[in-house]
């Protein structure tokens, strides 16, 4: 085996070119599977170590004041890299610092072959939830005693490298050969290693027997399932007794299991609803254990009645929880085999046919695309689902995925036969046979709008996170389009044309060339239309006061609001676009006729022409949608345009939603199914389900309604505090934000950070963050903010939990679905009551409709929505029976407004403190 010098550095910052310096070096030489030499030293950086770095590494200025300069240890370090691969976890970082320091000492730069274990882990462990060294160590159970210290990190990197090399040798021969073809664009120098392993496999004749070849790709072979003997089932009541009360039931598989009356009540309600063919609404507060409470009766009913039950969730996080936690628990306790299928839309599944083509044609791929291809090649040897949600592609990988997902396959019979091994088809086939199908609200609502359903026929449905159903349905019964959607199809058409024109006959090229001018004109016409719409929004919203939650300028699109001349211009533009799209369609038909005449139709269907035809059909579809959107006036539909005032002038977003989605849901869902159970922790306002039943159109269907309180002692766990001395935000927003920052800082000192602050506006979050950065010293608290500090919601949450003293600012998605249990969260601060923006086009249209019907829009729409959102936010604090903390609400409307009682009476009863901010801080310190 080759020689590998593994290195890790701790530094004063991230940029050697900005004079950041090394403060610690750890090196391990690894050869023939053994550690042959180690080196470790602190380094005097000749500058102060920033507080953030000290907080991260534990290395202080005092630790390094007597340490050697880098120049004193440079010769020894340089020697250790001679004749070896340089290995590091993020090689560019460590190599950049080393070469700058070595150059400063008059030593040659390291130009050795390199291996980046971040990159190699992404390729060989594509399903890992994260690729930081600590995350990988935890996943592989590698002991990591001293994170962010150089020698400790280096030793962990050696163990990681050993694991990756072992994984390397287990890859099928064809996968290794395909990796070799793209290796040259990777950071790591893997050619020699790949060649050695390929030769070893070829000469030994040993290869993986756990894969099958599909379209030239090595794909994991799925072993047939063995038959399991059935056992007779008890009655449902006896079965619940056994589960909830017996030592052989849930108590045998759940640590510290406690019987919850509410959990049993919910299970009985779900089963009764199914057997009596009724709809039901169940609000199950935190701690009920609702996932198990509906899974148990769903499985029992599906198996005993041989009827499919569908479970729909809003978030993939809940789907993972069901699949990884609750369903395995039910399987262990259910004495009868049952099948679970996870079903998503076509865009989630890889097309091996499309990916195989991409591997052969990607000569101009950037680094992210090459890395994505490498990850996918290895992932195919592991996955049994082909679902992209199993892996995290790099940022540009989504462009590759857009080209290779099953959504890009044409549905024609010949094309479908060519890809009979499609992962999507396997998922559909599995779903057809399954007892329980788990899907999401998006696919469920998409299914309601299609002539031919994705989801196999079913009549029993459980909708978890049901408070999102109306919003999701509104989007899928409506439209979302922007210029980028057209541009995506244009780019893919151009890529197909460029890739294949060299293989076409002269006559075929001539036919295709006739369409090029039309195609170019179509692009210009579309660009002109979207630029015209941009100016239309600007002209009709000069003050730009109507903005979306992400800051886009909005304009409600109604013919009555548009001047006749403007509408006439739009009509002319649409006509030109329609002509061009139809011309392209006729061009494909001409090409098809030529292929038939030349008797090469089979070659046609096995070529990329069918993909071109598919793209043209999609262009025709979105052209019809564009025509309908801009030229048809629908009374029951609200349409609006959004622009980024500082963005490109063709960047216009077109939206539409039905004003009343309730009737559509009632007709297409609730009246079409035998029994639908809607559940969530937040369905009621002031203990009434009326708001949600009205919004979903089921009030007159008289569904069963059950409210299950939390088993947690909220009165002992939570203090609700509202200051009575905050400035009025309407008269002076700046003073309100300043008071909010002071309250955040004061509370953070009491709770030692551990604060989640919820905003209703990104603009206010940003202003608060900027002011807090002036108030808070870096060594006091780490400050994380959604949309400002990098990372997804999950990444921000993990970073927040990783630091002892941290504050997390969030908006929108942070109001729900974020679990930060235990001591990690001691204070939840709600800055403003979460009312919808009153100027949003959908809100305005629905409010106007309510007023026309003689109803109070505030009481019927705005207030219930805000109350349910408030309950979701409130629920972030207490996630277990041992959690304890403070909910601090800055908005004095909670106590002064007449409607404040609706918020207070919709959450669990907790002690309420109303006082000056200073006095509340004193009380908080005593209580905590």
Secondary structure, 3 states (H helix, E strand, C coil): CCEEEEEEEEECCCCHHHCCCEEEEEEEEEECCEEEEEEEEEECCCCCCCHHHHHHHCCCHHHHCCCECHHHHHHHHHHHCCCCEEEECCHHHHHHHHHHHHHHCCCCCCCCCEEEHHHHHHHHCCCCCCCCHHHHHHHHCCCCCCCCCHHHHHHHHHHHHHHHHHHHHCCCHHHHHHHHHHHHHCCCCCHHHHHHHHHHHHHHCCCCCCEEEECCEEEECCCCCCCCCCCCCCCHHHHHHHHHHCCCCHHHCCCCCCCCHHHHHHHHHHHHHHHCCCCEEEEECCCCCHHHHHHHHHHHHHHHHCCCEEEEECCHHHHHHHHHHHHHHHHHHCCCCCCEEECCCHHHEECHHHHHHHHHHCCCCCHHHHHHHHHHHHHCCCCCCCEHHHCCCCCCHHHHHHHHEHHHCCCCHHHHHHCCCCHHHHHHHHHHHCCEEEEEHHHHHHHHCCCCCCCCCCCEEEECCHHHHHHHHHHHCCEEEEHHHHHHHHHHHHHHHHHHHHHCCHHHHHHHHHHHHHHHHHHHHHHHHHHHHHHHHHHHCCCCCCECCCCCEEEECCHHHCCHHHHHHHHHHHHHHHHHHHHHHHHHHHHHHHHHHCCCHHHHHCCCHHHHHHHHHHHHHHHHHHHHHHHCCCCCEEEEEEECCCCCCCCEEEEEEECCHHHHHHHHHHCCCCEEEEEECCCCECCECHHHHHHHCCHHHCCEEEEECCCCCHHHHEEEEEECCCCCCCCCHHHHHHHHHHHHHHHHHHHCCCEEEEECCHHHHHHHHHHHHHHCCCCCCEEEECCCCCCCHHHHHHHHHHCCCEEEEEEHHHHCCCCCCHHHCCEEEECCCCCCCCCCHHHHHHHHHHHHCCCCHHHHHHHHHHHHHHHHHHCCCCCCCCCCEEEEECCCHHHHCCCHHHHHCCCCCCEEEEECHHHHHHHHHHHC
